[in-house]
Amino acid sequence: MARAPLLQISDIALTFGGDPVFEDLSLVVQPGDRVALVGRNGSGKSTLMKVMAGLVEADSGTRVASPGVQVGYMEQDPTMDGFETLGEYAASGLDLDEAYKVDMVAEGLKFDPAGKVATASGGERRRAALAKLMAEAPELMLLDEPTNHLDIEAIAWLENELKTTRAAFVLISHDRAFLRALTRATLWIDRGAVRRAEQGFDGFEEWRDKIWEEEDQQRHKLNRKIKAEARWAVEGISARRTRNQGRLRALQDLRAEKAGQIKRQGTAAMAFDGGSTSGKKVVEAFGLTKAFDGKSIVQGFDLTVQRGDRIAFVGPNGVGKTTLIKMLLGQVEPDAGSIKLGTNLDIAVFDQTRAALNPEMSLWENLANDPELGVSGKSDQVMVRGNPKHVVGYLKEFLFDEAQARAPVRSLSGGEKARLLLARLMARESNLLILDEPTNDLDIETLDLLQDILGDYDGTVLLVSHDRDFLDRVATTTIAMEGNGQAVVYAGGWTDYRAQRGGDFVEAAVASKPLAKKAKVAEKKTASGGLSFTEQHRLEELPGVIDRLTAEIAKLEELLADPELFTQQPVKFQKAMDALVARQNSLSDAEEEWLTLEEKASA
């Protein structure tokens, strides 16, 4: 017997500011659906998701959720008024005997439930909103960019939870690897219409391109027909005026059809100009050591950055990736070691906090008020790589219309803010790009373009990202920061790093039991008064950690057993020795921690 749909939307129409967002839009979400919701920035993805959640009321049409079905929505900017801590907010929809679920989710998503709402960052607030949704476990989850502000380890945890959930979900994300791993159907918003394909995101781009190709062919046929009819109208109308009024009306209808076609949004006119050539060696670092508040960032770290390198820094949030980059640029002093910067460097920085943008100023003012480009806020021009351009014309190159030019930056979507920051960045010449989480909120087409132009860029790129697909497409070298001062250099992108690593820190997170199973363990411990939730999870996790470290030690010992390694590749030999010592120490600590927790549990 067929099950009733979880949610059905029929003939929805919605208008903002006089412009239609959707017209005659209908869709159905069935039990077990795992749907990717894709579309260009500004196409209405988040708005549609709010309509699905019942948070935005359409001008016309109906929204029907099946009786008893709970629809949960992850808020992008949650309102936390009245809550002192993030944990209180996340548990606000749960019964008292279910509040422990927040602790379980918080561990996977890496946020502190005891953190104060008043001082929480935007990323911490979003993680709390995601934890609230995951802990409530509704029958239908609506997830709007859930991986933003998550590190790769937390993304892997969330990916594993969503793989094992019985709930249906609709997912907006820029993370291709995340979408490919999770989705089995695709909703595509294109110019106010929604198409559905019964295939996951992996087949989306081929499907999209096929539809566009068919559309182009139809447009070409229409243009040819209009041209032929227009020639007839000019050359033969005087002889057949009375009999052919119908044909003239048909020509007018053809022209009206063409005028009514909605043009596809193009791609932004993005380009980086390498400007003057830097020295061959961009950065040389020797024996860098740095610690903050007793926490080691790096120990004895060496690195040479050559002109043209694309170096990615990966690791958990808070491990010190941005700090290491600032050290390499001479902006943060190391505790020990030395740094030598190359010659003739022009540095441009894409900051993940978008700090270069003033949210209260207009797009115009943000572009025309840049001392580095030699323009003031009163100017109507912006210097683009040495050439003056009108501000509105330059904004149009980045897909902003004239009406947006005087709007405040705070009114923009996340993707539009990222695009505006790229416009500022690309207006100047540079030969060293620092890109700190550049992929957040960008749509798939803009991401493709950014990857292409980075491939053609003459300069050097230092990159921080948690987008695994982006890392694979861009990075030529990956520096893995794994905590405790360990920063190891690997050739290639994310997939290459994992292959060389023989496993990575992500696997420990994914290997843990799904949330539903961990909850049962937590319930038992709550009743018996044993270990805390965090300690219990750590006790369950440690055997896997010990097994992984034991396997890595065996591989390193096998490598070091080669008698020719020391004489022929002394650098590789030393790195292997250092890695072996580090893993042996980690194994000893893990075994001691396991014994301590096991004794506490037994007691």
C-alpha positions as CSV (number, residue, x, y, z in Angstrom):
1,M,0.0,0.0,0.0
2,A,1.4,3.4,-1.0
3,R,2.3,5.7,1.8
4,A,1.0,9.2,2.0
5,P,3.5,11.9,1.1
6,L,5.1,13.8,4.0
7,L,4.7,17.2,2.4
8,Q,2.9,18.4,-0.7
9,I,3.0,21.9,-2.2
10,S,0.6,22.8,-5.0
11,D,0.5,25.8,-7.3
12,I,2.6,28.1,-5.1
13,A,3.1,31.7,-6.2
14,L,5.2,34.1,-4.3
15,T,6.3,37.7,-5.0
16,F,9.0,39.8,-3.3
17,G,9.3,43.5,-4.1
18,G,7.0,43.2,-7.1
19,D,9.1,40.5,-8.7
20,P,7.8,37.0,-8.9
21,V,10.0,34.4,-7.1
22,F,7.8,31.4,-8.0
23,E,4.7,30.9,-10.1
24,D,2.6,27.7,-10.2
25,L,5.2,25.8,-8.3
26,S,4.3,22.2,-7.1
27,L,6.4,19.5,-5.4
28,V,6.0,16.4,-3.3
29,V,8.3,15.0,-0.6
30,Q,7.8,11.2,0.0
31,P,8.9,9.2,3.1
32,G,12.5,8.2,2.7
33,D,13.3,10.9,0.2
34,R,16.9,12.2,0.1
35,V,16.7,15.3,-2.0
36,A,19.3,17.8,-3.2
37,L,17.8,21.3,-3.7
38,V,20.0,23.2,-6.1
39,G,20.0,26.4,-8.1
40,R,21.9,29.6,-8.6
41,N,22.4,32.1,-5.8
42,G,19.3,34.3,-5.6
43,S,17.1,31.7,-7.3
44,G,15.0,31.2,-4.2
45,K,16.3,28.0,-2.7
46,S,16.2,29.2,0.9
47,T,12.8,30.9,0.3
48,L,11.3,27.7,-1.0
49,M,12.7,25.8,2.0
50,K,11.0,28.3,4.3
51,V,7.7,27.8,2.4
52,M,8.2,24.1,2.9
53,A,8.8,24.6,6.6
54,G,5.7,26.8,6.9
55,L,7.7,29.9,7.9
56,V,6.9,31.9,4.8
57,E,3.3,32.1,3.5
58,A,2.9,32.1,-0.3
59,D,0.7,34.6,-2.1
60,S,-1.4,31.7,-3.4
61,G,-1.4,27.9,-3.5
62,T,-1.4,25.3,-0.7
63,R,1.0,23.6,1.6
64,V,-0.1,20.3,3.2
65,A,1.9,18.2,5.7
66,S,0.5,14.7,6.5
67,P,-1.2,14.5,9.9
68,G,1.3,13.8,12.7
69,V,4.4,14.5,10.5
70,Q,6.9,16.8,12.1
71,V,8.8,19.0,9.7
72,G,12.1,20.4,11.1
73,Y,14.0,23.3,9.6
74,M,17.6,24.3,10.3
75,E,17.6,28.1,10.8
76,Q,20.5,30.0,9.2
77,D,20.3,32.9,11.7
78,P,18.4,31.4,14.7
79,T,16.8,33.7,17.2
80,M,18.1,32.7,20.7
81,D,16.4,35.4,22.8
82,G,15.6,34.1,26.3
83,F,18.3,31.4,26.2
84,E,21.5,31.7,28.3
85,T,23.4,28.9,26.7
86,L,23.6,27.2,23.3
87,G,22.6,23.9,24.9
88,E,19.4,25.4,26.4
89,Y,18.4,26.6,22.9
90,A,19.2,23.3,21.3
91,A,17.2,21.3,23.9
92,S,14.2,23.7,23.9
93,G,12.1,21.4,21.7
94,L,12.8,18.2,23.7
95,D,11.3,16.6,26.8
96,L,13.5,16.7,29.9
97,D,14.3,13.0,29.6
98,E,15.5,13.5,26.0
99,A,17.9,16.5,26.7
100,Y,20.9,14.2,26.7
101,K,20.5,13.9,22.9
102,V,21.9,17.4,22.5
103,D,25.1,16.4,24.3
104,M,25.5,13.5,21.9
105,V,25.0,15.6,18.8
106,A,27.2,18.4,20.2
107,E,30.1,16.0,20.4
108,G,29.8,15.2,16.7
109,L,29.2,18.7,15.6
110,K,31.9,20.1,17.9
111,F,30.1,22.8,19.8
112,D,30.0,23.4,23.5
113,P,26.4,23.3,24.9
114,A,27.6,25.4,27.9
115,G,28.7,28.2,25.5
116,K,27.0,31.5,26.2
117,V,24.5,32.7,23.6
118,A,25.6,36.3,24.2
119,T,29.2,35.7,23.1
120,A,28.6,32.9,20.5
121,S,29.9,33.3,17.0
122,G,27.7,33.0,14.0
123,G,29.2,29.5,13.3
124,E,28.5,28.4,16.9
125,R,24.9,29.5,16.6
126,R,24.4,27.7,13.3
127,R,25.9,24.5,14.8
128,A,23.5,24.8,17.7
129,A,20.6,25.2,15.3
130,L,21.7,22.1,13.5
131,A,22.2,20.2,16.8
132,K,18.6,21.2,17.7
133,L,17.2,19.7,14.5
134,M,19.3,16.5,14.7
135,A,18.3,15.9,18.3
136,E,14.6,16.5,17.6
137,A,14.8,13.9,14.8
138,P,11.7,15.0,12.8
139,E,10.2,12.9,10.0
140,L,11.3,15.5,7.5
141,M,14.5,17.6,7.9
142,L,15.0,20.7,5.9
143,L,18.8,21.5,5.9
144,D,20.0,24.8,4.5
145,E,23.8,24.8,4.0
146,P,24.4,22.6,7.1
147,T,28.1,22.1,6.4
148,N,29.0,25.8,6.5
149,H,31.2,26.4,9.6
150,L,31.8,22.6,10.1
151,D,35.3,21.2,9.7
152,I,35.9,18.0,7.7
153,E,35.7,15.7,10.7
154,A,32.3,17.2,11.7
155,I,31.1,17.0,8.1
156,A,32.0,13.3,8.0
157,W,30.0,12.8,11.3
158,L,27.0,14.5,9.9
159,E,27.3,12.7,6.6
160,N,27.3,9.4,8.5
161,E,24.3,10.3,10.6
162,L,22.3,11.3,7.6
163,K,23.2,8.1,5.8
164,T,21.8,6.0,8.6
165,T,18.7,8.1,9.4
166,R,15.2,6.8,8.6
167,A,14.0,10.4,8.2
168,A,13.5,12.1,4.8
169,F,15.5,15.2,4.1
170,V,15.9,18.0,1.6
171,L,19.4,19.4,1.5
172,I,20.9,22.7,0.2
173,S,24.6,22.6,0.0
174,H,27.6,23.8,-2.1
175,D,29.6,20.8,-1.0
176,R,29.6,18.4,-4.0
177,A,31.1,15.5,-2.1
178,F,28.4,15.8,0.6
179,L,25.6,16.0,-2.0
180,R,26.9,13.0,-4.0
181,A,27.2,10.9,-0.9
182,L,23.7,11.5,0.4
183,T,21.1,12.4,-2.2
184,R,18.9,10.1,-4.4
185,A,16.8,12.8,-6.1
186,T,17.3,16.4,-7.2
187,L,15.1,19.4,-7.2
188,W,16.5,22.2,-9.5
189,I,15.2,25.7,-9.2
190,D,15.7,27.5,-12.5
191,R,14.1,30.9,-13.4
192,G,11.2,30.4,-11.0
193,A,10.4,26.8,-12.1
194,V,11.3,23.6,-10.2
195,R,12.2,20.4,-12.0
196,R,12.7,17.1,-10.3
197,A,15.0,14.2,-11.4
198,E,14.9,10.8,-9.7
199,Q,18.7,10.7,-9.4
200,G,21.1,12.1,-6.9
201,F,23.4,15.1,-7.3
202,D,26.0,13.0,-9.1
203,G,24.0,13.1,-12.3
204,F,22.7,16.7,-11.9
205,E,25.2,18.6,-14.1
206,E,24.8,16.2,-17.0
207,W,21.0,16.5,-16.7
208,R,21.1,20.3,-16.4
209,D,23.4,20.6,-19.4
210,K,21.1,18.4,-21.5
211,I,18.1,20.5,-20.7
212,W,20.0,23.7,-21.5
213,E,21.2,22.2,-24.8
214,E,17.6,21.3,-25.8
215,E,16.5,24.8,-24.8
216,D,19.2,26.4,-27.0
217,Q,18.1,24.2,-29.9
218,Q,14.5,25.3,-29.5
219,R,15.6,29.0,-29.2
220,H,17.6,28.6,-32.4
221,K,14.7,27.1,-34.3
222,L,12.4,29.9,-33.1
223,N,14.9,32.6,-34.2
224,R,15.2,31.1,-37.6
225,K,11.4,30.9,-38.0
226,I,11.0,34.6,-36.9
227,K,13.7,35.6,-39.3
228,A,12.0,33.8,-42.2
229,E,8.5,35.2,-41.4
230,A,9.9,38.7,-41.0
231,R,11.5,38.5,-44.4
232,W,8.2,37.4,-45.9
233,A,6.4,40.2,-44.1
234,V,8.8,42.8,-45.7
235,E,8.9,41.3,-49.2
236,G,5.4,40.0,-49.8
237,I,3.0,41.8,-47.6
238,S,1.9,44.5,-50.1
239,A,0.7,41.9,-52.6
240,R,-1.2,39.8,-50.0
241,R,-2.3,42.3,-47.4
242,T,-5.9,41.1,-47.1
243,R,-5.4,37.4,-47.1
244,N,-2.4,37.1,-44.7
245,Q,-3.3,39.1,-41.6
246,G,-3.4,35.7,-39.8
247,R,0.2,35.1,-40.7
248,L,1.2,38.5,-39.5
249,R,-0.5,37.9,-36.2
250,A,1.3,34.5,-36.0
251,L,4.6,36.5,-36.5
252,Q,3.7,38.8,-33.7
253,D,2.9,35.8,-31.5
254,L,6.4,34.3,-32.3
255,R,8.0,37.5,-31.3
256,A,6.0,37.7,-28.1
257,E,7.1,34.1,-27.3
258,K,10.7,35.0,-27.7
259,A,10.3,38.2,-25.6
260,G,8.6,36.1,-22.9
261,Q,11.5,33.6,-22.6
262,I,13.4,34.1,-19.4
263,K,17.1,34.4,-20.1
264,R,19.4,32.1,-18.2
265,Q,21.6,33.8,-15.7
266,G,25.2,34.0,-17.0
267,T,28.4,33.5,-15.0
268,A,30.2,36.2,-13.3
269,A,33.0,37.9,-15.2
270,M,35.6,36.7,-12.7
271,A,39.3,36.9,-13.3
272,F,42.4,37.2,-11.1
273,D,45.3,39.2,-12.5
274,G,48.7,37.9,-11.3
275,G,50.2,41.4,-11.8
276,S,54.0,41.5,-11.4
277,T,55.9,38.3,-11.0
278,S,57.0,37.4,-7.5
279,G,60.3,35.7,-6.7
280,K,60.6,32.0,-7.4
281,K,60.5,31.2,-3.7
282,V,57.5,32.8,-2.1
283,V,57.9,31.7,1.5
284,E,60.6,29.7,3.3
285,A,59.9,28.5,6.8
286,F,62.4,26.8,9.1
287,G,61.7,25.0,12.4
288,L,58.5,26.9,13.1
289,T,57.1,26.4,16.6
290,K,54.1,28.1,18.1
291,A,51.7,27.6,21.0
292,F,48.7,29.5,22.4
293,D,47.6,29.1,26.0
294,G,49.6,25.9,26.2
295,K,48.1,24.5,23.0
296,S,50.7,23.5,20.4
297,I,50.0,24.8,16.9
298,V,53.2,23.6,15.2
299,Q,56.4,22.1,16.3
300,G,59.6,22.3,14.2
301,F,57.6,22.9,11.0
302,D,59.5,23.4,7.7
303,L,58.0,24.5,4.4
304,T,59.1,26.0,1.1
305,V,56.4,27.7,-1.0
306,Q,57.3,28.0,-4.6
307,R,55.8,30.5,-7.1
308,G,52.6,28.9,-8.6
309,D,52.0,26.4,-5.7
310,R,48.4,25.8,-4.6
311,I,48.7,24.8,-1.0
312,A,45.7,23.7,1.1
313,F,45.6,23.6,4.9
314,V,43.2,21.1,6.4
315,G,42.3,20.0,9.9
316,P,39.7,20.4,12.6
317,N,38.4,23.8,13.5
318,G,40.6,25.5,16.1
319,V,43.7,23.5,15.2
320,G,45.5,26.7,14.0
321,K,45.3,26.7,10.2
322,T,44.7,30.4,9.9
323,T,47.4,31.1,12.6
324,L,49.9,29.1,10.6
325,I,49.2,31.0,7.4
326,K,49.6,34.3,9.3
327,M,53.0,33.1,10.6
328,L,54.0,32.2,7.0
329,L,53.1,35.8,6.0
330,G,55.0,37.3,8.9
331,Q,51.9,38.6,10.5
332,V,52.2,36.4,13.6
333,E,55.6,35.8,15.3
334,P,56.6,32.2,15.9
335,D,57.9,31.1,19.3
336,A,60.9,29.6,17.6
337,G,62.1,29.2,14.0
338,S,62.4,31.7,11.2
339,I,60.5,32.8,8.1
340,K,61.8,34.4,4.9
341,L,59.4,36.0,2.5
342,G,60.1,36.2,-1.2
343,T,60.5,39.3,-3.2
344,N,57.9,41.5,-4.9
345,L,54.8,40.0,-3.2
346,D,51.3,41.5,-3.7
347,I,49.0,39.8,-1.3
348,A,45.2,39.6,-1.6
349,V,43.1,38.0,1.2
350,F,39.6,36.5,1.1
351,D,38.5,36.4,4.7
352,Q,35.8,33.8,5.7
353,T,34.3,36.4,8.1
354,R,33.8,38.8,5.2
355,A,35.4,41.4,7.5
356,A,36.4,43.5,4.5
357,L,32.7,44.3,3.8
358,N,30.8,46.9,5.8
359,P,27.2,45.4,6.2
360,E,25.6,48.8,6.8
361,M,27.2,50.4,3.6
362,S,25.8,49.8,0.1
363,L,27.4,47.6,-2.5
364,W,28.4,50.8,-4.3
365,E,30.1,52.2,-1.2
366,N,31.9,49.0,-0.4
367,L,33.4,48.9,-3.9
368,A,34.0,52.7,-4.2
369,N,35.6,53.0,-0.8
370,D,38.8,51.1,-0.9
371,P,42.0,53.0,-0.1
372,E,44.1,50.1,-1.5
373,L,42.5,50.7,-4.9
374,G,42.9,54.5,-4.6
375,V,39.1,55.3,-4.6
376,S,36.9,57.0,-2.0
377,G,33.3,56.4,-1.1
378,K,32.1,59.4,-3.1
379,S,33.5,58.1,-6.4
380,D,31.3,56.5,-9.1
381,Q,34.2,54.5,-10.4
382,V,36.3,51.6,-9.2
383,M,39.9,50.9,-10.4
384,V,39.9,47.4,-11.8
385,R,43.4,46.2,-12.2
386,G,44.6,49.7,-13.1
387,N,41.6,50.7,-15.3
388,P,38.6,52.8,-14.2
389,K,35.2,51.3,-14.5
390,H,31.8,52.5,-13.5
391,V,30.7,50.9,-10.2
392,V,27.3,49.7,-11.6
393,G,28.9,48.3,-14.7
394,Y,31.5,46.4,-12.6
395,L,28.7,45.1,-10.3
396,K,26.8,43.8,-13.3
397,E,29.8,41.7,-14.3
398,F,29.3,39.9,-11.0
399,L,25.6,39.4,-11.6
400,F,24.3,42.2,-9.4
401,D,21.6,44.4,-11.0
402,E,21.4,48.2,-10.8
403,A,18.7,48.2,-8.2
404,Q,21.0,46.3,-5.8
405,A,23.9,48.8,-6.1
406,R,22.4,51.1,-3.4
407,A,21.1,48.3,-1.2
408,P,23.0,47.6,2.1
409,V,25.3,44.6,2.1
410,R,23.4,43.1,5.0
411,S,20.5,42.5,2.7
412,L,22.5,40.1,0.5
413,S,22.5,36.4,0.7
414,G,25.6,34.5,1.8
415,G,26.5,33.7,-1.8
416,E,26.0,37.3,-2.9
417,K,28.3,38.5,-0.1
418,A,31.0,36.1,-1.2
419,R,30.6,37.3,-4.8
420,L,30.9,40.9,-3.8
421,L,34.0,40.1,-1.8
422,L,35.5,38.4,-4.8
423,A,34.7,41.5,-6.9
424,R,36.7,43.6,-4.5
425,L,39.5,41.1,-4.5
426,M,39.6,40.8,-8.3
427,A,39.7,44.5,-8.8
428,R,43.4,44.6,-7.7
429,E,46.5,42.9,-8.9
430,S,48.0,40.2,-6.8
431,N,50.5,37.4,-7.0
432,L,49.7,35.7,-3.7
433,L,46.1,34.8,-2.8
434,I,45.0,33.8,0.7
435,L,41.6,32.1,0.4
436,D,40.0,31.3,3.8
437,E,36.9,29.3,3.3
438,P,36.1,30.8,-0.1
439,T,33.5,28.2,-1.1
440,N,30.9,28.9,1.7
441,D,27.5,29.8,0.1
442,L,28.7,29.9,-3.5
443,D,26.5,28.1,-6.0
444,I,27.8,25.3,-8.1
445,E,28.3,27.3,-11.3
446,T,30.3,30.1,-9.5
447,L,32.4,27.4,-7.8
448,D,33.2,25.9,-11.2
449,L,34.3,29.3,-12.5
450,L,36.4,30.0,-9.4
451,Q,38.2,26.6,-9.8
452,D,38.9,27.4,-13.5
453,I,40.3,30.9,-12.8
454,L,42.5,29.6,-10.0
455,G,43.8,27.0,-12.4
456,D,44.8,29.9,-14.8
457,Y,46.1,32.2,-12.1
458,D,49.8,33.0,-12.5
459,G,50.4,33.6,-8.8
460,T,50.5,31.4,-5.7
461,V,47.5,30.3,-3.6
462,L,47.3,29.4,0.1
463,L,43.9,27.9,0.8
464,V,41.8,26.9,3.8
465,S,38.8,24.8,3.0
466,H,36.6,22.0,4.3
467,D,35.2,21.3,0.8
468,R,36.7,18.0,-0.2
469,D,35.8,18.3,-3.9
470,F,37.2,21.8,-4.1
471,L,40.4,20.7,-2.5
472,D,40.8,17.9,-5.0
473,R,40.2,20.2,-7.9
474,V,42.5,23.1,-6.8
475,A,45.3,21.9,-4.4
476,T,48.7,20.7,-5.5
477,T,49.9,20.3,-1.9
478,T,48.0,19.5,1.3
479,I,49.2,20.4,4.8
480,A,47.3,18.3,7.3
481,M,47.2,19.8,10.8
482,E,46.1,17.0,13.1
483,G,46.6,18.7,16.5
484,N,49.4,18.5,19.1
485,G,51.7,20.5,16.9
486,Q,51.6,17.9,14.1
487,A,51.5,19.5,10.6
488,V,52.5,17.1,7.8
489,V,53.0,18.0,4.1
490,Y,51.4,15.7,1.5
491,A,51.4,15.9,-2.3
492,G,48.1,16.5,-4.0
493,G,44.6,17.3,-2.8
494,W,42.2,15.7,-0.3
495,T,41.9,12.3,-1.9
496,D,45.7,12.1,-2.4
497,Y,46.3,13.0,1.2
498,R,43.9,10.3,2.4
499,A,45.6,7.7,0.2
500,Q,49.0,8.6,1.4
501,R,47.9,8.8,5.0
502,G,46.4,5.3,4.9
503,G,43.4,6.6,6.7
504,D,42.8,9.9,8.5
505,F,41.3,11.7,11.4
506,V,37.8,11.6,9.8
507,E,37.6,7.8,10.1
508,A,37.6,7.9,13.9
509,A,34.6,10.2,13.8
510,V,32.7,8.1,11.3
511,A,33.5,4.9,13.1
512,S,31.5,5.9,16.1
513,K,28.0,4.5,16.5
514,P,25.1,6.3,15.0
515,L,23.2,8.7,17.2
516,A,20.3,6.4,17.9
517,K,22.6,3.6,19.2
518,K,24.6,6.1,21.3
519,A,21.4,7.4,22.8
520,K,20.6,4.0,24.2
521,V,24.0,3.7,25.8
522,A,23.5,7.2,27.3
523,E,20.1,6.2,28.7
524,K,21.7,3.2,30.5
525,K,24.5,5.3,31.9
526,T,22.1,8.0,33.1
527,A,20.0,5.4,34.9
528,S,23.0,3.7,36.5
529,G,25.0,6.8,37.4
530,G,28.2,5.7,35.6
531,L,30.4,7.7,33.2
532,S,29.4,11.0,31.8
533,F,28.1,11.0,28.2
534,T,31.4,12.4,26.8
535,E,33.4,9.8,28.8
536,Q,31.2,7.0,27.7
537,H,31.5,8.0,24.0
538,R,35.3,8.3,24.4
539,L,35.5,4.8,26.0
540,E,33.6,3.4,23.0
541,E,35.8,5.3,20.6
542,L,39.2,4.5,22.0
543,P,39.5,0.8,20.8
544,G,39.1,2.1,17.2
545,V,41.7,4.8,17.8
546,I,44.1,2.2,19.3
547,D,43.6,-0.2,16.4
548,R,44.2,2.7,13.9
549,L,47.4,3.8,15.6
550,T,48.7,0.2,15.9
551,A,48.1,-0.2,12.1
552,E,49.9,3.0,11.3
553,I,52.9,2.1,13.5
554,A,53.1,-1.2,11.7
555,K,53.2,0.5,8.3
556,L,55.8,3.0,9.4
557,E,58.0,0.2,10.9
558,E,57.7,-1.7,7.6
559,L,58.8,1.5,5.7
560,L,61.8,2.1,8.1
561,A,62.9,-1.5,7.7
562,D,64.2,-0.7,4.2
563,P,68.0,-0.5,4.6
564,E,68.4,1.9,1.7
565,L,65.8,4.5,2.9
566,F,68.3,6.3,5.2
567,T,71.1,6.6,2.6
568,Q,69.0,7.4,-0.4
569,Q,66.1,9.4,1.1
570,P,67.3,10.8,4.4
571,V,64.5,13.5,4.6
572,K,61.8,10.9,4.1
573,F,63.5,8.6,6.6
574,Q,63.5,11.4,9.2
575,K,59.9,12.3,8.6
576,A,58.9,8.6,9.0
577,M,60.9,8.4,12.3
578,D,59.2,11.5,13.6
579,A,55.8,10.1,12.6
580,L,56.6,6.8,14.3
581,V,57.6,8.4,17.6
582,A,54.5,10.6,17.5
583,R,52.2,7.7,16.9
584,Q,53.9,5.6,19.6
585,N,53.3,8.4,22.1
586,S,49.7,8.7,21.0
587,L,49.2,5.0,21.3
588,S,50.6,5.0,24.8
589,D,48.3,7.9,25.8
590,A,45.3,6.2,24.3
591,E,45.9,3.0,26.1
592,E,46.4,4.8,29.4
593,E,43.2,6.8,28.8
594,W,41.3,3.6,28.0
595,L,42.5,1.9,31.2
596,T,41.5,4.9,33.3
597,L,38.0,5.1,31.8
598,E,37.5,1.3,32.0
599,E,38.4,1.3,35.7
600,K,36.0,4.2,36.3
601,A,33.2,2.4,34.5
602,S,33.8,-0.8,36.5
603,A,33.8,1.1,39.7
